[in-house]
């Protein structure tokens, strides 16, 4: 067990592991709502939009979380405002806002090349950069997000499965969408240091998809996705340490491996069940309706 305990001797790994566990559970929880609503693209879009705010905050020498947080909230509200008119679809709105924000960040980096390397962690994740301040921010975001989701559990659930009926019953779906977008933006900002902008969307979606393959129950899906999010980040952190690779990449690869194993298990299970069904009920293959004697005649061609 020395390989498990050895990395824990270092303070940077302890910080990174705690941050990863919090982020993994949060991403798994949020991912359930995103996957069930068919909005996987919003995580990808907002993560790229937040990157522009991160660069701007660095250029203007203001607090990273303040600058990126304000920019992420602005991007989330702008996306909701654009889609509210129903003339522009959500995918198009996300594409416009996220691409423009990311382009701003890239343009600023190309102009001021001296800090290009500083954003490698923001793009791909870096456990070495997790500080005590980062842990406080991540803990606060995780706690507040889970509290909001718990308090508005019914409204979120109603909006996911039957948006039109929710509006009829007086659920403020627009406000629910806005609140959830802000939670997602805050979660992405908190996750940037560990997972990185380019990997956050996958870290959010994959645990939820894996859980969806294992259960049809919403409550069990939440528990499974949260647990898988935590597990994949722990495995990813150790893989990052021993392989000397970006933490964001190893976390996502760990999640992808688990998803692949679940898909393989489901495929084998379905094949085995189908095989057993044929052996138990062979007569099913021969059940068909019989017509009149005239209808039963066969025409043979020479």
CORQUIPE-V660038 format. One record per residue. RES is the residue in three letters. NEAR is the number of other C-alpha atoms within 10 Angstrom. D_CENTER is the distance of its C-alpha to the mean C-alpha in whole Angstrom. Layout:
res->RES near->NEAR d_center->D_CENTER
res->RES near->NEAR d_center->D_CENTER
//
This chain:
res->UNK near->5 d_center->31
res->UNK near->6 d_center->32
res->UNK near->9 d_center->29
res->UNK near->8 d_center->27
res->UNK near->9 d_center->29
res->UNK near->10 d_center->30
res->UNK near->17 d_center->27
res->UNK near->14 d_center->27
res->UNK near->9 d_center->31
res->UNK near->10 d_center->29
res->UNK near->13 d_center->28
res->UNK near->16 d_center->25
res->UNK near->20 d_center->23
res->UNK near->15 d_center->24
res->UNK near->19 d_center->22
res->UNK near->26 d_center->19
res->UNK near->23 d_center->19
res->UNK near->17 d_center->19
res->UNK near->28 d_center->16
res->UNK near->32 d_center->14
res->UNK near->20 d_center->15
res->UNK near->23 d_center->14
res->UNK near->29 d_center->11
res->UNK near->28 d_center->9
res->UNK near->27 d_center->11
res->UNK near->27 d_center->9
res->UNK near->30 d_center->6
res->UNK near->29 d_center->7
res->UNK near->27 d_center->9
res->UNK near->24 d_center->7
res->UNK near->29 d_center->4
res->UNK near->28 d_center->8
res->UNK near->21 d_center->9
res->UNK near->22 d_center->7
res->UNK near->19 d_center->8
res->UNK near->16 d_center->11
res->UNK near->13 d_center->12
res->UNK near->11 d_center->12
res->UNK near->15 d_center->10
res->UNK near->20 d_center->7
res->UNK near->17 d_center->9
res->UNK near->23 d_center->9
res->UNK near->27 d_center->7
res->UNK near->22 d_center->9
res->UNK near->25 d_center->12
res->UNK near->32 d_center->11
res->UNK near->28 d_center->11
res->UNK near->28 d_center->14
res->UNK near->32 d_center->16
res->UNK near->31 d_center->15
res->UNK near->30 d_center->17
res->UNK near->26 d_center->20
res->UNK near->27 d_center->20
res->UNK near->27 d_center->20
res->UNK near->27 d_center->23
res->UNK near->20 d_center->25
res->UNK near->20 d_center->25
res->UNK near->16 d_center->26
res->UNK near->14 d_center->29
res->UNK near->10 d_center->30
res->UNK near->10 d_center->30
res->UNK near->13 d_center->28
res->UNK near->12 d_center->26
res->UNK near->17 d_center->22
res->UNK near->18 d_center->20
res->UNK near->14 d_center->23
res->UNK near->20 d_center->23
res->UNK near->27 d_center->19
res->UNK near->23 d_center->19
res->UNK near->18 d_center->21
res->UNK near->22 d_center->20
res->UNK near->31 d_center->16
res->UNK near->22 d_center->18
res->UNK near->17 d_center->20
res->UNK near->24 d_center->18
res->UNK near->28 d_center->16
res->UNK near->16 d_center->20
res->UNK near->16 d_center->21
res->UNK near->27 d_center->18
res->UNK near->19 d_center->19
res->UNK near->14 d_center->23
res->UNK near->18 d_center->23
res->UNK near->16 d_center->21
res->UNK near->13 d_center->24
res->UNK near->9 d_center->27
res->UNK near->9 d_center->25
res->UNK near->8 d_center->27
res->UNK near->12 d_center->24
res->UNK near->14 d_center->21
res->UNK near->18 d_center->17
res->UNK near->15 d_center->16
res->UNK near->13 d_center->20
res->UNK near->19 d_center->19
res->UNK near->26 d_center->16
res->UNK near->20 d_center->17
res->UNK near->15 d_center->20
res->UNK near->20 d_center->19
res->UNK near->26 d_center->17
res->UNK near->17 d_center->19
res->UNK near->15 d_center->22
res->UNK near->25 d_center->20
res->UNK near->21 d_center->19
res->UNK near->16 d_center->23
res->UNK near->18 d_center->24
res->UNK near->22 d_center->23
res->UNK near->16 d_center->24
res->UNK near->13 d_center->27
res->UNK near->15 d_center->28
res->UNK near->19 d_center->27
res->UNK near->12 d_center->29
res->UNK near->10 d_center->32
res->UNK near->11 d_center->32
res->UNK near->9 d_center->31
res->UNK near->9 d_center->32
res->UNK near->13 d_center->29
res->UNK near->14 d_center->27
res->UNK near->10 d_center->26
res->UNK near->11 d_center->25
res->UNK near->18 d_center->22
res->UNK near->15 d_center->21
res->UNK near->21 d_center->19
res->UNK near->23 d_center->17
res->UNK near->22 d_center->16
res->UNK near->22 d_center->16
res->UNK near->28 d_center->16
res->UNK near->23 d_center->19
res->UNK near->24 d_center->19
res->UNK near->17 d_center->23
res->UNK near->16 d_center->22
res->UNK near->22 d_center->21
res->UNK near->16 d_center->24
res->UNK near->13 d_center->25
res->UNK near->9 d_center->24
res->UNK near->19 d_center->20
res->UNK near->18 d_center->20
res->UNK near->13 d_center->22
res->UNK near->17 d_center->19
res->UNK near->23 d_center->16
res->UNK near->17 d_center->18
res->UNK near->13 d_center->19
res->UNK near->22 d_center->16
res->UNK near->22 d_center->14
res->UNK near->13 d_center->18
res->UNK near->14 d_center->18
res->UNK near->22 d_center->15
res->UNK near->18 d_center->15
res->UNK near->12 d_center->19
res->UNK near->13 d_center->18
res->UNK near->18 d_center->16
res->UNK near->11 d_center->18
res->UNK near->11 d_center->21
res->UNK near->14 d_center->20
res->UNK near->12 d_center->18
res->UNK near->12 d_center->21
res->UNK near->17 d_center->20
res->UNK near->21 d_center->17
res->UNK near->17 d_center->17
res->UNK near->17 d_center->20
res->UNK near->21 d_center->19
res->UNK near->18 d_center->16
res->UNK near->12 d_center->19
res->UNK near->10 d_center->22
res->UNK near->17 d_center->21
res->UNK near->12 d_center->25
res->UNK near->12 d_center->26
res->UNK near->18 d_center->25
res->UNK near->14 d_center->26
res->UNK near->9 d_center->30
res->UNK near->10 d_center->29
res->UNK near->9 d_center->29
res->UNK near->18 d_center->25
res->UNK near->14 d_center->24
res->UNK near->18 d_center->21
res->UNK near->14 d_center->21
res->UNK near->11 d_center->21
res->UNK near->15 d_center->19
res->UNK near->17 d_center->16
res->UNK near->18 d_center->18
res->UNK near->20 d_center->17
res->UNK near->21 d_center->13
res->UNK near->22 d_center->13
res->UNK near->21 d_center->15
res->UNK near->22 d_center->13
res->UNK near->26 d_center->10
res->UNK near->27 d_center->12
res->UNK near->25 d_center->13
res->UNK near->24 d_center->10
res->UNK near->31 d_center->10
res->UNK near->29 d_center->13
res->UNK near->27 d_center->14
res->UNK near->29 d_center->11
res->UNK near->25 d_center->13
res->UNK near->28 d_center->16
res->UNK near->32 d_center->14
res->UNK near->34 d_center->11
res->UNK near->28 d_center->13
res->UNK near->29 d_center->12
res->UNK near->19 d_center->12
res->UNK near->25 d_center->9
res->UNK near->29 d_center->7
res->UNK near->24 d_center->5
res->UNK near->23 d_center->5
res->UNK near->30 d_center->5
res->UNK near->32 d_center->1
res->UNK near->27 d_center->3
res->UNK near->26 d_center->6
res->UNK near->34 d_center->7
res->UNK near->29 d_center->7
res->UNK near->19 d_center->9
res->UNK near->23 d_center->11
res->UNK near->25 d_center->12
res->UNK near->20 d_center->13
res->UNK near->13 d_center->15
res->UNK near->15 d_center->17
res->UNK near->12 d_center->18
res->UNK near->10 d_center->19
res->UNK near->10 d_center->19
res->UNK near->15 d_center->16
res->UNK near->10 d_center->17
res->UNK near->14 d_center->17
res->UNK near->23 d_center->14
res->UNK near->22 d_center->13
res->UNK near->17 d_center->15
res->UNK near->23 d_center->14
res->UNK near->29 d_center->10
res->UNK near->26 d_center->11
res->UNK near->19 d_center->13
res->UNK near->25 d_center->12
res->UNK near->32 d_center->9
res->UNK near->23 d_center->13
res->UNK near->21 d_center->14
res->UNK near->26 d_center->12
res->UNK near->32 d_center->13
res->UNK near->22 d_center->16
res->UNK near->17 d_center->17
res->UNK near->25 d_center->15
res->UNK near->30 d_center->18
res->UNK near->20 d_center->21
res->UNK near->19 d_center->20
res->UNK near->19 d_center->20
res->UNK near->16 d_center->23
res->UNK near->10 d_center->25
res->UNK near->11 d_center->24
res->UNK near->10 d_center->24
res->UNK near->16 d_center->21
res->UNK near->24 d_center->18
res->UNK near->30 d_center->16
res->UNK near->32 d_center->13
res->UNK near->25 d_center->14
res->UNK near->27 d_center->15
res->UNK near->31 d_center->12
res->UNK near->24 d_center->10
res->UNK near->20 d_center->13
res->UNK near->20 d_center->14
res->UNK near->26 d_center->11
res->UNK near->18 d_center->12
res->UNK near->12 d_center->15
res->UNK near->18 d_center->15
res->UNK near->20 d_center->13
res->UNK near->13 d_center->16
res->UNK near->13 d_center->19
res->UNK near->16 d_center->17
res->UNK near->15 d_center->18
res->UNK near->12 d_center->21
res->UNK near->13 d_center->22
res->UNK near->14 d_center->22
res->UNK near->11 d_center->24
res->UNK near->12 d_center->26
res->UNK near->12 d_center->27
res->UNK near->12 d_center->27
res->UNK near->12 d_center->30
res->UNK near->11 d_center->31
res->UNK near->11 d_center->31
res->UNK near->11 d_center->33
res->UNK near->11 d_center->35
res->UNK near->12 d_center->37
res->UNK near->12 d_center->37
res->UNK near->12 d_center->39
res->UNK near->11 d_center->41
res->UNK near->9 d_center->42
res->UNK near->9 d_center->42
res->UNK near->11 d_center->44
res->UNK near->9 d_center->46
res->UNK near->11 d_center->43
res->UNK near->8 d_center->44
res->UNK near->7 d_center->47
res->UNK near->8 d_center->47
res->UNK near->7 d_center->48
res->UNK near->5 d_center->50
res->UNK near->8 d_center->54
res->UNK near->9 d_center->56
res->UNK near->7 d_center->60
res->UNK near->7 d_center->62
res->UNK near->7 d_center->62
res->UNK near->8 d_center->58
res->UNK near->9 d_center->58
res->UNK near->9 d_center->60
res->UNK near->7 d_center->59
res->UNK near->6 d_center->60
res->UNK near->5 d_center->60
res->UNK near->4 d_center->61
res->UNK near->3 d_center->63
//
